[in-house]
Amino acid sequence: MTETRSYPRDVKTDAGEIEFRLMSREDEALVLNFAQKLPTHDLLFLPRNISQPKVLSAWIHEIERGEITSLLAVKNGRVVGCSGLVRDGHSWSPHVGEIRMVVSVDVRGQGVGRALCQETFALALGAGLEKLSVQMTVDQQAAIALFESLGFKAEALLRDHVRDLDGKTHDIVVLGHNIARVQAQLEAFGLPEAVQKS
């Protein structure tokens, strides 16, 4: 299945109307401002510290090279969430994508994270990916519950895998979603549209 997503796209959430749009170089200052206001622990969702200007610049280079597709969730001109769909077409796993996502504290629990995750999932479907993974620290229970509610299952626990700015190590849980298997099961039951999002 390949579906072309069009952006910008407005979605109603409990936090109000959120605009989803593809991230570009013009968004660099907005995203840096968003990232620098995140609690440090939230940055452990991501393999790199995006609150650092040079890291954010490298991320934008990867977007421009087509290695990452990033979505921004914007409310009243302010970034309140961002996601990245990371693929490596030159690896042994070109069929796998990794979701990286973080949402501003002030809109959590209001459907913004769920909507952003669903948009990113739809991008993965449109890209023809067969499997998705996401990782986070084990204490990020709300995020784990969100991804599990969307069909992700725990696949690995990486002990002491990340070190925060205070030098404390944290365990990472890796969740996976086998899109191809779920889609085949739904099609067997005559429900292929259940995995499509418009």
Sequence and secondary structure as in RCSB ss.txt:
>XXXX:A:sequence
MTETRSYPRDVKTDAGEIEFRLMSREDEALVLNFAQKLPTHDLLFLPRNISQPKVLSAWIHEIERGEITSLLAVK
NGRVVGCSGLVRDGHSWSPHVGEIRMVVSVDVRGQGVGRALCQETFALALGAGLEKLSVQMTVDQQAAIALFESL
GFKAEALLRDHVRDLDGKTHDIVVLGHNIARVQAQLEAFGLPEAVQKS
>XXXX:A:secstr
      SSEEEEETTEEEEEEE  GGGHHHHHHHHHTS GGGGGGSSS TTSHHHHHHHHHHHHTTSEEEEEEEE
TTEEEEEEEEEE TTSS TTEEEEEEEE GGGTTTTHHHHHHHHHHHHHHHTT SEEEEEEETT HHHHHHHHHT
T EEEEEEEEEEE TTS EEEEEEEEEEHHHHHHHHHHTT GGGG   
